[in-house]
Each structure stands twice: as C-alpha cells, then as structure tokens.
Amino acid sequence: MSGDFGSKNVIDQQEYDAFCHFLATACGIILGENKQYLVSSRLDSLMKANGIVSLAALVQNLKEYPGSKIYIAVVDAMTTNETSWFRDSYPYGFLYEQLLPDVVDKHKNLRIWSAAASSGQEPYSISIIVDEFLENRRLSLTSVNIVATDISQSVLSSAKEGVFPQSSLDRGMSQARIAHYFDEKDSLWRIKDEIKRRITFREFNLLGSFSALGKFDIIFCRNVLIYFSSDTKKDILARIAGALNPLGYLVLGGSESIANYSDSFNIVRLKNGLVYQLKE
C-alpha cells in the first residue's frame, strides 16, 4: 500500500493478513475477509497522528513494542463496540424475577461478571436491577459484587467515571430511572454512588486465565463471542463453565449460541429469549 493510509488506495492483502493475525493473537478477534474498510476507518487518524504511513509499518511497530501507547490504542480502536441500557430487556427480567430470589433464599452473597462491559451501561444496568429488587422486596444481601471487565482501557476509564450524555441515556434508560439513579450537572448525567459501589472495573483479556476472578452466580458475556474463532469460542465457554458456581447462569447476546461449542449447559427458555444454566 502506498501513500497516506486514509487515501483511496486499497490495503495490500499481505498487509491485511498480517494485521488480522496480530489482532487474533492479541485479543482473539477474527476480522474475516474483506474488512479492509473497517481497519481503514478505525485506524486512519491514529496512524496519521503517529506518522505511520502503512499498515505493514503499523504491524511491525506493534510487534516490536507490545503494550505501548500505540498498541493499546489499536486494540481499543478495533474492539470498541456499541452498547445500550438494559439491552434486549429479557436478561434483566430473568435477573429480577428468578436469579435474585434464588440467591436471597440460598446464600445471600451475589457475584455477577459483566465480561464485555464496554462503557459501563451493562454493569450499571445490572446494579440498578439489583437495587430495584432489594428496594421493592424490602430484602437485603450480605454482599453484592459485580465485576466489570473489558480489554479496552479507554472505554473502562469512561465506565469508571459513570458520567453519560443525554444521548446515551436515550438508548434504554427510562425517565423514572434517570430521576432516581442519576444526578445532572452541566448537561451530563452522573450515576449515583450506591449503584457504582457494587461494581469493580478492571482491564481484562478473555484469552487470559479466569482463575483470579473467582466464581460467579451469573456471567454476562454478550455480543463478544461472535468475534472469535470456533476454537477460541470453545475455550472461552469451557473456562466460563469453570468460573460459575454450581447451577450458575450464562447470558449471551441475542444472536449468539453455544451450539457446537459447549455441552456444559442446559438451555433455559424465557419469554423473549434464553439463558444457559450450568449442568449439575
């Protein structure tokens, strides 16, 4: 590829293949064929800002300086995805109506993992559901720990702040919940501390070991497995099964399935979707 990265020149196939290999090795994401336009749109400004004139030069830089600012920025750019509040709704209804009552009855300690937390809407949505359940039922839990992880440092930094523009709240957050759980300042909305304090944010790569995370009652791993190869999906699902408490639950994205990748779960069919329960 010659000229500026942002020009209309086509990315050389060899350069593209080398970048795809880097991305698969670094974070497990499989771009597939004919996604040169995506690479170009997400990396153009980053490469220009750092004086990198070709994708081949970028890949060489990433190999020579793993963990550098450019390396982190590239992973951030290629893994950041759209999210919304209470996405698909049915996982949160299941959490409120079935899982939380079960936990209260059994052991009073709740651990939930949001494995692709992005900018925080999912873990904050989970915490709000927990708060509503405890408030409406006049119940208490000994401890509630929501672990929110993502590979992207930039989105995690934003998530930790818990500050959102109105345009973000318009995607799934009701006016009643905004009034109850947010404070407004300078046209931005800050989520209240009682919702934040249940959540621990940490940078985490799903290709790494899960052992340090502990065990969970339910794991949300939504709209992320679709980016991995079949072998990586099998590996991640096997380790998710190992990270769940007995009869724990897994929630995937609406278009995702464990079929052909894991036999560790039973399907639990809900009104508008399904979740997976770890087999005995």
Buried (B, 14 or more C-beta within 10 A) or exposed (E): BEEEBEEEEEBBEEBBEBBBEBBBEBBBBBBEEEBBEEBBEBBBEBBEEBEBBBBBBBBEBBEEEEEEEBBBBBBBBBBBBEBBBBBBBBBBBBBBEBBBEEBBEEEEEBBBBBBBBBBBBBBBBBBBBBBBBBEEEEEEBEEBBBBBBBBBEBBBEBBBBBBBEEEBBEBBBEEEBBEBBBEEEEEBBBBBEEBBEBBEBEEBBBBEEBEEBEEBBBBBBBBBBBBBEEEBBBBBBEBBBEBBBEEBBBBBBEEBBBEEBBEBBEEBEEEEBBBBBBEE
